[in-house]
Amino acid sequence: MFFVWEREVFKVLHPDLYSRGLVKQEDEIVVTLANAARNGGSKDSVFYRSEMVKALAAARHEVTFDGVGVVVFADSSTESWEAVLGAVIDAGWVVTGSWPIDTEMQARTQAEGAASLQSSIHIVCRPREGAGGEVGVEDVGDWRDVLGELPHRIHEWMPRLAEESVVGADAIFACLGPALEIFSRYSRVEKASGEAVTLKEYLEQVWGAVAKEALGMVFAGANATGFEEDARLTAMWLWTLKSGDANGAKTEDTEKDSAGDEEGKGKKGGGGGFSLEYDAARKIAQGLGAHLEDLGSLVEIAGQTARLLPVAERARALFGKDEGKVVASRKKREPQMDLFKVLQDADDAQASFGDSKVKSVGSTVLDRVHQSMILFAAGRSEALKRFLVEDGAGRDERFWQLAQALYALYPATSDERRWLDGVMARKKALAL
């Protein structure tokens, strides 16, 4: 990729190597369908993986057995990461670390409004071979031992990364290096049955370990297992979208509107909410023991994008007669509902909601926190007071722990953060 600069520097020394104006585009190791005409055909993930194995194997051949190699990568797609890491391991390297280094401009086109990596992840590798140059093929790891070591390794790294203000997607991918050292030190890892463990299967476990460790940091001083799966998923989802600068001085918002963008990958789309690549969202949910398909009033799935609904869009599900239902199709999505109208509809439907009483109190802590936010946003002060005091929502310490955690996770300019600020101000006033 640096051929343009290399050519100007080295063409005097190696004219035979730099005589062509361009490199052969057909040899470019990419995954692309857009350039199919130019390349004479599409290049799929199988092509990418096999060619990367060749390239990395050639690199390993040039490195002494005690040397070091570094692979620089900055794609937040889980599929891309699995392809690259699989190629690294198949080429005979042991991953010994991964470090995020701030190289990515957030002003670049593909980063606008996205939860993309703030940095390039530098994957540090060493050859998996002895002094004689042979790559061991008989070194087999036990799956139980690998799984037993994984949580301890993640627990060592996450606080260290947090101290450096490495959070969200950067932290997840920065943990892959230490996690993969456990796995890639073996030529293969086997289960008790003798079945080989795939990299994809191991990475599922890595995401789960990172999610659990991240939740422990988000709910510092509280037991994260005391919250239902919807609260754990929401917290982890928002944490994944967060980013911090190198000095820890501020947190960048990832809520820039990207209306009309059909990719929706890691973006807050035109319809609001917080979107992730579906596979990343699925891995997060799975690591927390949740299933996206079971959380229809909280998460919307459209193609390869999963969207965490904004609180305003949950108003009808939490208060109205259509409880638990959301608009499933992106194309049919209604504009953000007026909270006053939603609550008025709830009044009409339930007859007893009125201005001072919530008919149906949410079944989970997250539902109750969201209900309180909607009441505050709609100016229902008396109803909010009764909800927190008489209905008992504010007497549950988990309510305030979750509210505080979400306040720290929502973007600074979001409606959700402003509403939470208003709700939390009621705690002292109501002596809760």
Contacts in CASP RR format, 6 or more apart in sequence:
PFRMAT RR
TARGET T0000
AUTHOR 0000-0000-0000
METHOD contacts of the structure
MODEL  1
MFFVWEREVFKVLHPDLYSRGLVKQEDEIVVTLANAARNGGSKDSVFYRS
EMVKALAAARHEVTFDGVGVVVFADSSTESWEAVLGAVIDAGWVVTGSWP
IDTEMQARTQAEGAASLQSSIHIVCRPREGAGGEVGVEDVGDWRDVLGEL
PHRIHEWMPRLAEESVVGADAIFACLGPALEIFSRYSRVEKASGEAVTLK
EYLEQVWGAVAKEALGMVFAGANATGFEEDARLTAMWLWTLKSGDANGAK
TEDTEKDSAGDEEGKGKKGGGGGFSLEYDAARKIAQGLGAHLEDLGSLVE
IAGQTARLLPVAERARALFGKDEGKVVASRKKREPQMDLFKVLQDADDAQ
ASFGDSKVKSVGSTVLDRVHQSMILFAAGRSEALKRFLVEDGAGRDERFW
QLAQALYALYPATSDERRWLDGVMARKKALAL
3 23 0 8 1.000
6 18 0 8 1.000
7 18 0 8 1.000
7 21 0 8 1.000
10 17 0 8 1.000
10 18 0 8 1.000
11 18 0 8 1.000
11 19 0 8 1.000
25 35 0 8 1.000
25 38 0 8 1.000
25 39 0 8 1.000
26 39 0 8 1.000
26 40 0 8 1.000
28 39 0 8 1.000
28 43 0 8 1.000
29 47 0 8 1.000
29 48 0 8 1.000
29 51 0 8 1.000
29 52 0 8 1.000
29 55 0 8 1.000
30 43 0 8 1.000
30 48 0 8 1.000
31 43 0 8 1.000
31 44 0 8 1.000
31 45 0 8 1.000
31 47 0 8 1.000
31 48 0 8 1.000
31 80 0 8 1.000
31 83 0 8 1.000
32 39 0 8 1.000
32 42 0 8 1.000
32 43 0 8 1.000
33 42 0 8 1.000
35 43 0 8 1.000
36 42 0 8 1.000
45 79 0 8 1.000
45 83 0 8 1.000
48 83 0 8 1.000
49 83 0 8 1.000
49 86 0 8 1.000
49 87 0 8 1.000
52 83 0 8 1.000
52 84 0 8 1.000
52 87 0 8 1.000
52 91 0 8 1.000
53 87 0 8 1.000
53 90 0 8 1.000
53 91 0 8 1.000
54 91 0 8 1.000
55 87 0 8 1.000
55 91 0 8 1.000
56 71 0 8 1.000
56 87 0 8 1.000
56 88 0 8 1.000
56 91 0 8 1.000
56 92 0 8 1.000
56 93 0 8 1.000
57 91 0 8 1.000
57 92 0 8 1.000
59 69 0 8 1.000
59 91 0 8 1.000
60 91 0 8 1.000
60 92 0 8 1.000
60 93 0 8 1.000
60 127 0 8 1.000
60 129 0 8 1.000
63 69 0 8 1.000
63 127 0 8 1.000
64 127 0 8 1.000
65 127 0 8 1.000
65 129 0 8 1.000
65 130 0 8 1.000
65 131 0 8 1.000
65 132 0 8 1.000
65 133 0 8 1.000
66 126 0 8 1.000
67 126 0 8 1.000
67 127 0 8 1.000
68 124 0 8 1.000
68 125 0 8 1.000
68 126 0 8 1.000
69 93 0 8 1.000
69 124 0 8 1.000
69 125 0 8 1.000
69 126 0 8 1.000
70 122 0 8 1.000
70 123 0 8 1.000
70 124 0 8 1.000
70 125 0 8 1.000
71 84 0 8 1.000
71 88 0 8 1.000
71 122 0 8 1.000
71 123 0 8 1.000
71 125 0 8 1.000
72 120 0 8 1.000
72 121 0 8 1.000
72 122 0 8 1.000
72 123 0 8 1.000
73 80 0 8 1.000
73 81 0 8 1.000
73 84 0 8 1.000
73 120 0 8 1.000
73 121 0 8 1.000
73 123 0 8 1.000
74 103 0 8 1.000
74 104 0 8 1.000
74 117 0 8 1.000
74 119 0 8 1.000
74 120 0 8 1.000
74 121 0 8 1.000
75 81 0 8 1.000
75 84 0 8 1.000
75 117 0 8 1.000
76 115 0 8 1.000
76 116 0 8 1.000
76 117 0 8 1.000
76 169 0 8 1.000
76 173 0 8 1.000
76 265 0 8 1.000
76 266 0 8 1.000
76 277 0 8 1.000
76 280 0 8 1.000
77 265 0 8 1.000
77 277 0 8 1.000
78 203 0 8 1.000
78 277 0 8 1.000
78 279 0 8 1.000
78 280 0 8 1.000
78 283 0 8 1.000
79 279 0 8 1.000
81 173 0 8 1.000
81 176 0 8 1.000
81 203 0 8 1.000
82 199 0 8 1.000
82 200 0 8 1.000
82 203 0 8 1.000
84 123 0 8 1.000
85 95 0 8 1.000
85 123 0 8 1.000
85 176 0 8 1.000
85 180 0 8 1.000
85 199 0 8 1.000
85 203 0 8 1.000
86 199 0 8 1.000
88 95 0 8 1.000
88 123 0 8 1.000
88 125 0 8 1.000
88 184 0 8 1.000
89 95 0 8 1.000
89 180 0 8 1.000
89 183 0 8 1.000
89 184 0 8 1.000
89 199 0 8 1.000
92 127 0 8 1.000
92 128 0 8 1.000
92 129 0 8 1.000
92 135 0 8 1.000
93 125 0 8 1.000
93 126 0 8 1.000
93 127 0 8 1.000
93 128 0 8 1.000
93 184 0 8 1.000
94 125 0 8 1.000
94 126 0 8 1.000
94 127 0 8 1.000
94 128 0 8 1.000
94 181 0 8 1.000
94 184 0 8 1.000
94 185 0 8 1.000
95 123 0 8 1.000
95 124 0 8 1.000
95 125 0 8 1.000
95 176 0 8 1.000
95 177 0 8 1.000
95 180 0 8 1.000
95 181 0 8 1.000
95 184 0 8 1.000
96 124 0 8 1.000
96 125 0 8 1.000
96 126 0 8 1.000
96 177 0 8 1.000
96 181 0 8 1.000
97 123 0 8 1.000
97 124 0 8 1.000
97 177 0 8 1.000
97 178 0 8 1.000
97 180 0 8 1.000
97 181 0 8 1.000
98 121 0 8 1.000
98 122 0 8 1.000
98 123 0 8 1.000
98 124 0 8 1.000
98 173 0 8 1.000
98 174 0 8 1.000
98 175 0 8 1.000
98 176 0 8 1.000
98 177 0 8 1.000
98 178 0 8 1.000
98 180 0 8 1.000
99 121 0 8 1.000
99 122 0 8 1.000
99 124 0 8 1.000
99 174 0 8 1.000
100 117 0 8 1.000
100 118 0 8 1.000
100 119 0 8 1.000
100 120 0 8 1.000
100 121 0 8 1.000
100 122 0 8 1.000
100 161 0 8 1.000
100 166 0 8 1.000
100 170 0 8 1.000
100 171 0 8 1.000
100 173 0 8 1.000
100 174 0 8 1.000
101 119 0 8 1.000
101 120 0 8 1.000
101 122 0 8 1.000
102 118 0 8 1.000
102 119 0 8 1.000
102 246 0 8 1.000
103 119 0 8 1.000
103 120 0 8 1.000
104 111 0 8 1.000
104 116 0 8 1.000
104 117 0 8 1.000
104 118 0 8 1.000
104 119 0 8 1.000
104 120 0 8 1.000
105 111 0 8 1.000
106 118 0 8 1.000
106 252 0 8 1.000
110 116 0 8 1.000
112 256 0 8 1.000
112 258 0 8 1.000
113 254 0 8 1.000
113 255 0 8 1.000
113 256 0 8 1.000
113 257 0 8 1.000
113 258 0 8 1.000
113 266 0 8 1.000
113 267 0 8 1.000
113 268 0 8 1.000
114 254 0 8 1.000
114 258 0 8 1.000
114 265 0 8 1.000
114 266 0 8 1.000
114 267 0 8 1.000
115 168 0 8 1.000
115 169 0 8 1.000
115 240 0 8 1.000
115 241 0 8 1.000
115 243 0 8 1.000
115 254 0 8 1.000
115 266 0 8 1.000
115 267 0 8 1.000
115 274 0 8 1.000
115 276 0 8 1.000
116 169 0 8 1.000
116 266 0 8 1.000
117 169 0 8 1.000
117 170 0 8 1.000
117 173 0 8 1.000
118 169 0 8 1.000
118 170 0 8 1.000
118 243 0 8 1.000
118 244 0 8 1.000
118 252 0 8 1.000
119 166 0 8 1.000
119 170 0 8 1.000
121 170 0 8 1.000
121 173 0 8 1.000
121 174 0 8 1.000
121 176 0 8 1.000
123 176 0 8 1.000
123 177 0 8 1.000
124 177 0 8 1.000
127 133 0 8 1.000
127 135 0 8 1.000
128 135 0 8 1.000
128 136 0 8 1.000
128 184 0 8 1.000
128 185 0 8 1.000
128 187 0 8 1.000
129 135 0 8 1.000
129 136 0 8 1.000
130 136 0 8 1.000
135 187 0 8 1.000
136 187 0 8 1.000
137 187 0 8 1.000
138 187 0 8 1.000
139 185 0 8 1.000
139 186 0 8 1.000
139 187 0 8 1.000
140 186 0 8 1.000
140 187 0 8 1.000
140 188 0 8 1.000
140 189 0 8 1.000
140 190 0 8 1.000
141 186 0 8 1.000
141 188 0 8 1.000
141 189 0 8 1.000
141 190 0 8 1.000
142 189 0 8 1.000
142 190 0 8 1.000
143 189 0 8 1.000
143 190 0 8 1.000
143 191 0 8 1.000
143 192 0 8 1.000
143 197 0 8 1.000
144 192 0 8 1.000
146 182 0 8 1.000
146 183 0 8 1.000
146 189 0 8 1.000
146 197 0 8 1.000
146 202 0 8 1.000
147 205 0 8 1.000
149 182 0 8 1.000
150 179 0 8 1.000
150 182 0 8 1.000
150 205 0 8 1.000
150 206 0 8 1.000
150 209 0 8 1.000
151 209 0 8 1.000
151 212 0 8 1.000
151 213 0 8 1.000
153 178 0 8 1.000
153 179 0 8 1.000
153 181 0 8 1.000
153 182 0 8 1.000
154 175 0 8 1.000
154 178 0 8 1.000
154 179 0 8 1.000
154 206 0 8 1.000
154 209 0 8 1.000
154 210 0 8 1.000
154 213 0 8 1.000
155 213 0 8 1.000
156 178 0 8 1.000
157 174 0 8 1.000
157 175 0 8 1.000
157 178 0 8 1.000
158 171 0 8 1.000
158 175 0 8 1.000
158 210 0 8 1.000
158 213 0 8 1.000
158 214 0 8 1.000
158 217 0 8 1.000
159 217 0 8 1.000
161 167 0 8 1.000
161 170 0 8 1.000
161 171 0 8 1.000
161 174 0 8 1.000
161 175 0 8 1.000
162 171 0 8 1.000
162 217 0 8 1.000
164 246 0 8 1.000
165 244 0 8 1.000
165 245 0 8 1.000
165 246 0 8 1.000
165 247 0 8 1.000
165 248 0 8 1.000
166 174 0 8 1.000
166 244 0 8 1.000
167 239 0 8 1.000
167 242 0 8 1.000
167 243 0 8 1.000
167 244 0 8 1.000
167 251 0 8 1.000
168 214 0 8 1.000
168 239 0 8 1.000
168 240 0 8 1.000
168 241 0 8 1.000
168 242 0 8 1.000
168 243 0 8 1.000
169 240 0 8 1.000
169 241 0 8 1.000
169 243 0 8 1.000
170 243 0 8 1.000
171 210 0 8 1.000
171 214 0 8 1.000
172 207 0 8 1.000
172 210 0 8 1.000
172 240 0 8 1.000
175 206 0 8 1.000
175 210 0 8 1.000
176 203 0 8 1.000
176 206 0 8 1.000
179 206 0 8 1.000
179 209 0 8 1.000
180 206 0 8 1.000
183 189 0 8 1.000
183 199 0 8 1.000
183 202 0 8 1.000
188 196 0 8 1.000
188 197 0 8 1.000
189 196 0 8 1.000
189 197 0 8 1.000
189 202 0 8 1.000
190 196 0 8 1.000
190 197 0 8 1.000
191 197 0 8 1.000
203 283 0 8 1.000
204 283 0 8 1.000
204 286 0 8 1.000
204 287 0 8 1.000
207 283 0 8 1.000
207 284 0 8 1.000
207 286 0 8 1.000
207 287 0 8 1.000
208 283 0 8 1.000
208 284 0 8 1.000
208 286 0 8 1.000
208 287 0 8 1.000
208 288 0 8 1.000
211 236 0 8 1.000
211 284 0 8 1.000
211 287 0 8 1.000
211 288 0 8 1.000
212 224 0 8 1.000
212 287 0 8 1.000
212 288 0 8 1.000
214 236 0 8 1.000
214 239 0 8 1.000
215 224 0 8 1.000
215 232 0 8 1.000
215 235 0 8 1.000
215 236 0 8 1.000
215 288 0 8 1.000
216 224 0 8 1.000
218 224 0 8 1.000
218 235 0 8 1.000
218 236 0 8 1.000
218 239 0 8 1.000
218 405 0 8 1.000
218 408 0 8 1.000
218 409 0 8 1.000
219 227 0 8 1.000
219 235 0 8 1.000
219 401 0 8 1.000
219 405 0 8 1.000
222 398 0 8 1.000
222 401 0 8 1.000
222 405 0 8 1.000
224 232 0 8 1.000
224 235 0 8 1.000
226 398 0 8 1.000
227 235 0 8 1.000
227 365 0 8 1.000
227 366 0 8 1.000
227 398 0 8 1.000
227 402 0 8 1.000
228 364 0 8 1.000
228 365 0 8 1.000
228 366 0 8 1.000
229 288 0 8 1.000
229 289 0 8 1.000
229 290 0 8 1.000
229 295 0 8 1.000
230 290 0 8 1.000
230 295 0 8 1.000
230 298 0 8 1.000
230 364 0 8 1.000
230 366 0 8 1.000
230 367 0 8 1.000
231 364 0 8 1.000
231 365 0 8 1.000
231 366 0 8 1.000
231 402 0 8 1.000
232 288 0 8 1.000
232 290 0 8 1.000
233 284 0 8 1.000
233 285 0 8 1.000
233 288 0 8 1.000
233 290 0 8 1.000
233 295 0 8 1.000
233 298 0 8 1.000
233 299 0 8 1.000
234 298 0 8 1.000
234 308 0 8 1.000
234 366 0 8 1.000
234 406 0 8 1.000
235 402 0 8 1.000
235 405 0 8 1.000
235 406 0 8 1.000
235 409 0 8 1.000
236 284 0 8 1.000
236 288 0 8 1.000
237 274 0 8 1.000
237 276 0 8 1.000
237 281 0 8 1.000
237 284 0 8 1.000
237 308 0 8 1.000
238 274 0 8 1.000
238 308 0 8 1.000
238 406 0 8 1.000
238 409 0 8 1.000
238 410 0 8 1.000
239 409 0 8 1.000
240 276 0 8 1.000
240 280 0 8 1.000
240 284 0 8 1.000
241 254 0 8 1.000
241 266 0 8 1.000
241 274 0 8 1.000
241 276 0 8 1.000
242 251 0 8 1.000
242 254 0 8 1.000
242 409 0 8 1.000
243 251 0 8 1.000
243 252 0 8 1.000
243 254 0 8 1.000
244 250 0 8 1.000
244 251 0 8 1.000
244 252 0 8 1.000
245 251 0 8 1.000
245 252 0 8 1.000
251 412 0 8 1.000
253 411 0 8 1.000
253 412 0 8 1.000
253 413 0 8 1.000
253 414 0 8 1.000
254 266 0 8 1.000
254 267 0 8 1.000
254 268 0 8 1.000
254 274 0 8 1.000
254 411 0 8 1.000
255 268 0 8 1.000
255 274 0 8 1.000
255 411 0 8 1.000
255 413 0 8 1.000
255 414 0 8 1.000
256 267 0 8 1.000
256 268 0 8 1.000
257 268 0 8 1.000
257 269 0 8 1.000
257 270 0 8 1.000
257 272 0 8 1.000
258 264 0 8 1.000
258 267 0 8 1.000
258 268 0 8 1.000
258 269 0 8 1.000
258 270 0 8 1.000
259 269 0 8 1.000
259 270 0 8 1.000
259 271 0 8 1.000
260 269 0 8 1.000
260 270 0 8 1.000
261 267 0 8 1.000
261 269 0 8 1.000
261 270 0 8 1.000
263 305 0 8 1.000
264 275 0 8 1.000
264 305 0 8 1.000
265 275 0 8 1.000
265 276 0 8 1.000
265 277 0 8 1.000
265 304 0 8 1.000
265 305 0 8 1.000
266 274 0 8 1.000
266 275 0 8 1.000
266 276 0 8 1.000
266 277 0 8 1.000
266 305 0 8 1.000
267 275 0 8 1.000
268 274 0 8 1.000
268 275 0 8 1.000
269 275 0 8 1.000
269 307 0 8 1.000
271 333 0 8 1.000
271 335 0 8 1.000
271 336 0 8 1.000
272 307 0 8 1.000
272 310 0 8 1.000
272 313 0 8 1.000
272 336 0 8 1.000
273 307 0 8 1.000
273 308 0 8 1.000
273 309 0 8 1.000
273 310 0 8 1.000
273 313 0 8 1.000
274 307 0 8 1.000
274 308 0 8 1.000
274 310 0 8 1.000
275 305 0 8 1.000
275 306 0 8 1.000
275 307 0 8 1.000
275 308 0 8 1.000
276 284 0 8 1.000
276 305 0 8 1.000
276 306 0 8 1.000
276 308 0 8 1.000
277 304 0 8 1.000
277 305 0 8 1.000
277 306 0 8 1.000
278 301 0 8 1.000
278 303 0 8 1.000
278 304 0 8 1.000
278 305 0 8 1.000
278 306 0 8 1.000
279 304 0 8 1.000
281 292 0 8 1.000
281 299 0 8 1.000
281 306 0 8 1.000
282 292 0 8 1.000
282 306 0 8 1.000
285 291 0 8 1.000
285 292 0 8 1.000
285 295 0 8 1.000
292 299 0 8 1.000
292 301 0 8 1.000
292 306 0 8 1.000
293 301 0 8 1.000
296 324 0 8 1.000
296 326 0 8 1.000
297 309 0 8 1.000
297 314 0 8 1.000
297 317 0 8 1.000
297 323 0 8 1.000
297 324 0 8 1.000
297 325 0 8 1.000
297 326 0 8 1.000
298 308 0 8 1.000
298 309 0 8 1.000
298 314 0 8 1.000
298 366 0 8 1.000
299 306 0 8 1.000
299 307 0 8 1.000
299 308 0 8 1.000
299 309 0 8 1.000
300 306 0 8 1.000
300 307 0 8 1.000
300 309 0 8 1.000
300 326 0 8 1.000
300 327 0 8 1.000
300 328 0 8 1.000
300 330 0 8 1.000
301 307 0 8 1.000
302 329 0 8 1.000
302 330 0 8 1.000
309 326 0 8 1.000
310 336 0 8 1.000
310 415 0 8 1.000
310 416 0 8 1.000
311 370 0 8 1.000
311 373 0 8 1.000
311 374 0 8 1.000
311 415 0 8 1.000
311 416 0 8 1.000
311 419 0 8 1.000
312 336 0 8 1.000
312 337 0 8 1.000
312 339 0 8 1.000
312 374 0 8 1.000
312 377 0 8 1.000
312 415 0 8 1.000
313 326 0 8 1.000
313 336 0 8 1.000
313 337 0 8 1.000
314 326 0 8 1.000
314 370 0 8 1.000
314 374 0 8 1.000
315 337 0 8 1.000
315 339 0 8 1.000
315 342 0 8 1.000
315 343 0 8 1.000
315 374 0 8 1.000
316 322 0 8 1.000
316 323 0 8 1.000
316 337 0 8 1.000
316 342 0 8 1.000
316 345 0 8 1.000
316 346 0 8 1.000
317 323 0 8 1.000
317 324 0 8 1.000
317 325 0 8 1.000
317 326 0 8 1.000
318 360 0 8 1.000
318 362 0 8 1.000
318 367 0 8 1.000
318 370 0 8 1.000
318 371 0 8 1.000
318 374 0 8 1.000
319 342 0 8 1.000
319 343 0 8 1.000
319 346 0 8 1.000
319 353 0 8 1.000
319 358 0 8 1.000
319 359 0 8 1.000
319 360 0 8 1.000
319 371 0 8 1.000
319 374 0 8 1.000
320 342 0 8 1.000
320 345 0 8 1.000
320 346 0 8 1.000
320 349 0 8 1.000
320 350 0 8 1.000
321 345 0 8 1.000
321 346 0 8 1.000
321 349 0 8 1.000
321 350 0 8 1.000
323 360 0 8 1.000
327 333 0 8 1.000
327 334 0 8 1.000
339 374 0 8 1.000
339 377 0 8 1.000
339 378 0 8 1.000
340 378 0 8 1.000
342 374 0 8 1.000
343 353 0 8 1.000
343 374 0 8 1.000
343 375 0 8 1.000
343 378 0 8 1.000
343 380 0 8 1.000
346 353 0 8 1.000
346 359 0 8 1.000
347 353 0 8 1.000
347 354 0 8 1.000
350 359 0 8 1.000
350 360 0 8 1.000
352 359 0 8 1.000
353 359 0 8 1.000
353 383 0 8 1.000
354 383 0 8 1.000
355 380 0 8 1.000
355 382 0 8 1.000
355 383 0 8 1.000
356 382 0 8 1.000
356 383 0 8 1.000
356 386 0 8 1.000
357 383 0 8 1.000
357 386 0 8 1.000
358 371 0 8 1.000
358 375 0 8 1.000
358 383 0 8 1.000
358 386 0 8 1.000
358 387 0 8 1.000
358 391 0 8 1.000
361 368 0 8 1.000
361 371 0 8 1.000
361 387 0 8 1.000
361 391 0 8 1.000
361 392 0 8 1.000
361 393 0 8 1.000
362 368 0 8 1.000
362 371 0 8 1.000
365 396 0 8 1.000
365 398 0 8 1.000
365 399 0 8 1.000
365 402 0 8 1.000
366 402 0 8 1.000
368 387 0 8 1.000
368 393 0 8 1.000
368 394 0 8 1.000
368 396 0 8 1.000
368 399 0 8 1.000
369 399 0 8 1.000
369 402 0 8 1.000
369 403 0 8 1.000
369 406 0 8 1.000
369 420 0 8 1.000
369 423 0 8 1.000
371 387 0 8 1.000
371 393 0 8 1.000
372 384 0 8 1.000
372 387 0 8 1.000
372 388 0 8 1.000
372 393 0 8 1.000
372 399 0 8 1.000
372 403 0 8 1.000
372 423 0 8 1.000
373 416 0 8 1.000
373 419 0 8 1.000
373 420 0 8 1.000
373 423 0 8 1.000
374 419 0 8 1.000
375 383 0 8 1.000
375 384 0 8 1.000
375 387 0 8 1.000
376 384 0 8 1.000
376 419 0 8 1.000
376 422 0 8 1.000
376 423 0 8 1.000
377 415 0 8 1.000
377 419 0 8 1.000
384 423 0 8 1.000
384 426 0 8 1.000
385 426 0 8 1.000
385 430 0 8 1.000
387 393 0 8 1.000
388 394 0 8 1.000
388 395 0 8 1.000
388 426 0 8 1.000
388 430 0 8 1.000
388 432 0 8 1.000
389 395 0 8 1.000
389 430 0 8 1.000
389 432 0 8 1.000
393 399 0 8 1.000
394 400 0 8 1.000
394 427 0 8 1.000
394 432 0 8 1.000
395 432 0 8 1.000
400 424 0 8 1.000
400 427 0 8 1.000
400 432 0 8 1.000
403 420 0 8 1.000
403 423 0 8 1.000
403 424 0 8 1.000
404 424 0 8 1.000
406 416 0 8 1.000
406 420 0 8 1.000
407 417 0 8 1.000
407 420 0 8 1.000
407 421 0 8 1.000
407 424 0 8 1.000
410 416 0 8 1.000
410 417 0 8 1.000
410 420 0 8 1.000
411 417 0 8 1.000
426 432 0 8 1.000
END
